[in-house]
Structures are given as C-alpha cells and as structure tokens.
Amino acid sequence: MKHLISPLDLSVSELEDILNLASEIFNDKKKYSDICHGKKLATLFYEPSTRTRLSFEAAMLNLGGSVLGFSSADSSSAAKGESVADTIRVISSYADICAMRHPKEGAPLVASIYSSIPVINAGDGGHNHPTQTLTDLFTISKLKGRLDNLTVGFCGDLKFGRTVHSLINALVRYKNVHFVLVSPDELKIPAYLREEVLDANHISYEEVKNLEAVLPDLDLLYMTRVQKERFFNEEDYIRLKDSFILDAKKMSLAKEDMLVLHPLPRVNEISTEVDNDKRAVYFKQAEFGVYVRMALIMKLLEVA
C-alpha cells in the first residue's frame, strides 16, 4: 500500500504516470466516471480549506465514488482530544482512502503509520502540500510543454509557504531549472531548503528582493502572499508589501509566454487587473487540480 506524504514519495516516472493519466482524464472525463464506484474517500481537514477539500471531493465524485469526513477540527473528535493515530484507525474501517490536512507538520506521516488505507497529505503546516505540487507540475507541463529548461520565480512568503517548499523539492529533479527567489529578508526560504536541497544538489538559484528587476528573465512566476503577521513590526511590512504585488505595470516587463501561477487563495498580492491577462493561469491551475487528484486516487486505489 502506498501513501503520498511528500512529493518525493513519487519517483519521476511515477509523477509522469500520474500527469499522463490526468491528461487522459482531462481529454475524456466520461471514460473514468464510474471507475471508483463503491469506493469511499475520507477528507479529514483539521484546518480550513476551500480548493483542496472541494477538489478532492469533486475528484472522487467524478470517479463515481463517495465522500465522507469533516472540514474542521472543531467538528471532529479532535476537539475532545482524540489523537491522529486513533482517528485514522477508526476511519480506516469506514473508507478506502483518506486525504488529510493538518496544522501540525508530520501529522499525515503519523497517520500513514497507523492507517490500513492509503493516506494523502493535503497540507501539513509549513511543510508539504504534495497534491498542490502535482497540480502545479501538471499546469506547467500542459501549458509549457516541459518541466525542464525553465527559469522559475517564486515571490512572496517563501519561508512559511508549504506550496513553495513542495514545488522546489519536485522541480530540482528536472534538468536545467534555475530558481529566482524573490522575498523580503524576513520571508526567505528556510535554511534547510537552501542547504539540503538547493546547495546539496548544486541547483542554480538566486535570492533577490526586487521583482521588477527579474521579471524579464522568468518563464514562470509563482506568487504567494506576503503575510503581515509574519513581520516583527508593521513599519517593515508597510515598507515592503507593495514590492511584492503583481500588477499590469509589472506584467508589461515579463515575457509574452511567461505563466503566472498561484496556489490560491489570493488576497492582494495579484491585482485583479492581471486576471484577464492570458499569462495568468491560476484559475486554470485550480481546475487542473481536480484531474490530478482523480489520477492520484486511481493510482493509490490501484484501479488504473
């Protein structure tokens, strides 16, 4: 039985299999509309989510399966003090596969140890978000036609952004990918990611503070929110926040075929005037997430 806790749980060939299957589903949805008939997905979401939870539920329903679960810790026995280990033991008797989001890093890994059904990490603290990574890879491969030979910019909160950490971990396995890391000093990527992933693997990267200066070089721009609550004082936030907001003026500096991705939800880090730009693909990205999760569910349930 296989779980998905980290993007690195999948080999490059396994990733390609899932992305290829997602593409097949995208092209012929009816073909797969009953393949999980009689199967149940449990969505155990200990913290709020819109896209990820509903995307998982839509994926299972699209496959002909059914869904059960909870959308916050307050509506589960976690509010009474039940452990993740005990919860997953019980859920294993009710469902065939589980998607778990938890504020504590490592909680889905703990669940996988005690589970008798496949566990999918739907986000754990600031650590990993592997199905968002699959979605990102599918979006890039489908719209760019490749996952190698790319200059990829990450902008905003690179310290706490689990989607950033997951995608960097995945993309370092492809050839000739150069990372441009755009953030204030307070929100740079964690030291372990810089040292154990980028430096240890001799990956090409640069850390900068000015988005406009690097925009002309990027093939992809992955935006995240600069979070006010992460700053030690409000003055620093006010000084820096506008430097990391993408608007039409900044987009005019970018390549005609640069893609703008964002894991959503958006607050103000991308101006709504960018939404009509053909290079803004974050809503398409959210749509693609359903097909990727359909493919993953099929693979983990071994029905594909």
C-alpha positions in Angstrom: 0.0 0.0 0.0 1.3 3.4 -1.0 0.8 6.8 0.7 1.6 10.3 -0.6 3.1 12.4 2.2 5.8 14.2 0.3 6.3 14.9 -3.4 9.5 12.9 -3.1 7.4 9.8 -2.3 6.9 9.6 -6.0 9.7 8.8 -8.5 10.0 10.9 -11.6 8.4 8.1 -13.6 5.5 7.8 -11.2 5.0 11.5 -11.4 4.9 11.2 -15.2 2.4 8.4 -15.0 0.1 10.5 -12.8 0.4 13.5 -15.1 -0.2 11.4 -18.2 -3.3 9.9 -16.6 -4.6 13.3 -15.5 -4.2 14.4 -19.1 -6.2 11.4 -20.3 -8.9 12.2 -17.8 -9.0 15.8 -19.0 -9.5 14.7 -22.6 -12.1 12.0 -21.8 -13.9 12.5 -18.5 -16.7 10.1 -19.2 -14.3 7.2 -19.6 -13.5 7.4 -15.9 -16.8 8.4 -14.4 -17.6 5.0 -12.8 -14.1 3.6 -12.1 -14.3 4.1 -8.3 -17.9 3.0 -7.9 -18.3 1.7 -4.4 -15.2 3.3 -3.1 -15.1 6.0 -0.3 -12.8 8.9 0.2 -12.5 10.3 3.8 -11.5 14.0 3.9 -10.0 14.8 7.3 -9.4 18.5 7.3 -8.2 19.8 10.7 -7.9 23.4 9.3 -9.9 25.4 6.8 -9.7 24.8 3.1 -11.8 25.6 0.1 -10.0 24.5 -3.1 -8.1 21.5 -1.8 -11.0 19.9 0.1 -13.6 20.5 -2.6 -11.2 19.5 -5.3 -10.7 16.1 -3.5 -14.4 15.7 -3.1 -15.1 16.6 -6.7 -12.4 14.2 -7.9 -13.9 11.3 -6.0 -17.4 12.1 -7.1 -16.3 12.4 -10.7 -14.9 8.9 -10.4 -18.2 7.5 -9.3 -17.1 7.2 -5.6 -18.5 8.8 -2.5 -17.1 11.1 0.2 -17.3 11.4 4.0 -15.3 13.4 6.5 -15.1 16.7 8.4 -14.0 20.2 7.4 -12.5 21.4 10.7 -11.0 20.0 13.9 -13.9 21.6 15.9 -16.4 19.3 14.2 -14.3 16.1 14.9 -13.3 14.2 18.0 -10.0 16.0 17.9 -11.9 18.7 19.8 -12.2 16.0 22.6 -8.5 15.2 22.5 -8.5 12.2 20.1 -5.1 11.5 18.6 -4.5 11.4 14.8 -3.4 7.8 15.3 -6.7 6.8 16.8 -8.7 8.8 14.3 -7.1 7.1 11.3 -7.5 3.6 12.8 -11.3 4.3 13.0 -11.5 6.0 9.6 -9.7 3.0 8.0 -12.8 0.9 8.8 -15.1 3.4 7.1 -13.2 4.5 3.9 -10.9 3.1 1.2 -8.6 6.2 1.0 -8.0 9.3 3.1 -6.9 12.9 2.4 -5.7 14.7 5.5 -4.9 18.4 6.1 -3.4 19.3 9.5 -1.8 22.4 11.0 1.0 20.3 12.6 3.9 19.2 10.4 4.2 15.5 10.3 0.6 14.6 11.3 -0.2 12.9 7.9 3.0 10.9 8.2 1.9 9.7 11.7 -1.5 8.8 10.2 0.1 6.8 7.4 2.0 4.7 10.0 -1.2 3.7 11.7 -3.5 3.5 8.7 -4.7 0.5 6.8 -5.8 2.6 3.8 -3.7 5.0 1.6 -3.2 8.4 3.2 -2.7 11.6 1.1 -1.2 14.6 2.7 -3.4 17.5 1.8 -1.1 20.0 3.5 0.7 19.8 6.9 1.7 23.1 8.5 4.5 24.9 6.6 6.0 21.6 5.4 4.5 19.9 2.4 1.5 20.1 0.0 2.2 17.3 -2.5 -1.1 17.4 -4.4 -0.8 21.1 -5.0 2.7 20.3 -6.3 1.2 17.7 -8.7 -1.3 20.3 -9.8 1.5 22.8 -10.3 3.5 20.3 -12.3 0.5 19.4 -14.4 -0.2 23.0 -15.1 3.3 23.7 -16.1 3.7 20.6 -18.3 0.4 21.1 -20.0 0.8 24.9 -20.7 4.6 25.0 -21.2 5.1 21.5 -22.7 8.0 20.7 -20.4 9.3 20.6 -16.8 12.9 21.2 -17.6 14.9 24.1 -19.0 12.9 26.7 -17.1 13.7 29.8 -15.1 11.2 29.8 -12.2 10.5 32.7 -10.0 8.9 32.3 -6.5 7.7 35.5 -5.0 6.3 36.4 -1.5 6.3 34.3 1.6 9.0 31.7 0.8 9.7 30.9 4.5 6.3 29.5 5.5 4.8 28.7 2.1 4.4 24.9 2.0 3.4 25.0 -1.7 6.7 26.7 -2.5 8.7 24.1 -0.5 7.0 21.2 -2.2 7.3 22.6 -5.7 11.0 23.3 -5.3 11.6 19.8 -4.0 9.9 18.4 -7.1 11.4 20.7 -9.7 15.0 20.1 -8.6 14.8 16.6 -10.1 14.4 18.1 -13.6 17.3 19.3 -15.8 18.4 22.9 -16.2 15.8 24.5 -13.8 17.0 27.9 -12.4 15.2 29.3 -9.4 14.8 33.1 -8.7 13.7 33.5 -5.1 12.0 36.9 -4.5 11.2 37.9 -1.0 12.0 40.2 1.9 14.7 39.1 4.3 12.1 38.1 6.8 10.5 35.6 4.5 13.4 34.0 2.7 13.3 30.2 2.1 14.2 28.2 5.2 17.9 27.3 5.7 17.3 23.6 5.4 15.8 24.0 1.9 18.7 26.2 0.8 21.3 23.9 2.3 19.9 20.4 2.0 18.0 20.8 -1.3 19.5 23.6 -3.4 23.1 23.7 -2.3 23.5 19.9 -1.7 22.2 19.2 -5.3 24.2 22.0 -6.9 21.0 23.7 -8.1 21.2 27.1 -9.8 19.4 29.8 -7.8 19.5 33.4 -6.8 17.8 35.3 -3.9 16.6 38.8 -4.7 14.4 41.5 -3.2 13.1 43.2 -6.4 10.5 41.5 -8.5 10.6 44.0 -11.4 14.3 43.5 -11.9 14.0 39.8 -12.6 10.6 39.6 -14.3 12.0 39.8 -17.9 14.0 36.6 -17.3 11.2 34.4 -16.0 9.4 31.5 -17.7 7.2 31.0 -14.7 6.2 33.2 -11.8 4.8 31.5 -8.7 3.1 34.2 -6.5 2.4 33.9 -2.8 1.1 36.3 -0.2 3.4 38.5 1.9 1.8 38.0 5.2 1.6 40.9 7.6 1.5 38.6 10.6 5.0 37.3 9.8 6.7 40.6 10.3 8.2 41.7 13.6 7.0 45.3 13.1 4.4 47.0 11.0 6.9 49.5 9.6 8.8 46.8 7.8 5.7 45.4 6.3 4.4 48.7 5.0 7.9 49.4 3.6 8.0 46.1 1.7 4.5 45.0 0.9 3.9 46.9 -2.4 7.2 45.5 -3.8 5.6 42.1 -3.9 2.3 42.9 -5.5 1.9 41.9 -9.2 0.0 44.4 -11.3 -0.4 45.2 -15.0 2.6 47.6 -15.0 4.9 44.8 -13.7 3.4 42.3 -16.1 4.4 44.6 -19.0 8.0 43.7 -18.2 7.5 40.0 -18.5 7.9 37.6 -21.5 4.8 37.2 -23.7 4.7 33.5 -22.7 5.5 33.7 -19.0 3.0 31.9 -16.9 1.7 33.3 -13.5 0.7 30.6 -11.0 -0.7 31.0 -7.5 -1.9 28.2 -5.2 -4.8 30.5 -4.0 -6.5 31.9 -2.0 -5.4 35.3 -3.3 -5.7 38.4 -1.1 -4.0 41.4 -2.7 -0.7 40.1 -4.0 -2.0 39.9 -7.5 -4.1 42.8 -8.7 -7.4 41.8 -10.2 -6.4 43.7 -13.4 -4.0 40.8 -14.1 -6.8 38.2 -14.2 -7.6 39.0 -17.8 -4.0 38.6 -18.9 -3.6 35.3 -20.9 -0.5 34.6 -18.9 -2.5 34.5 -15.6 -3.3 30.8 -15.3 -4.1 30.4 -11.5 -7.8 29.7 -12.0 -7.0 27.2 -14.7 -4.5 25.8 -12.3 -7.3 25.2 -9.7 -9.4 23.5 -12.4 -6.5 21.2 -13.3 -6.2 20.1 -9.6 -9.4 18.0 -9.9 -7.9 15.9 -12.7 -4.6 15.4 -10.9 -6.4 14.3 -7.8 -8.6 12.0 -9.8 -5.5 10.4 -11.3 -3.8 10.1 -7.9 -6.8 8.5 -6.3 -7.0 6.0 -9.1 -3.3 5.1 -8.7 -3.4 4.8 -5.0 -6.5 2.6 -5.1 -4.9 0.6 -7.9 -7.8 0.9 -10.2 -5.7 2.5 -13.0 
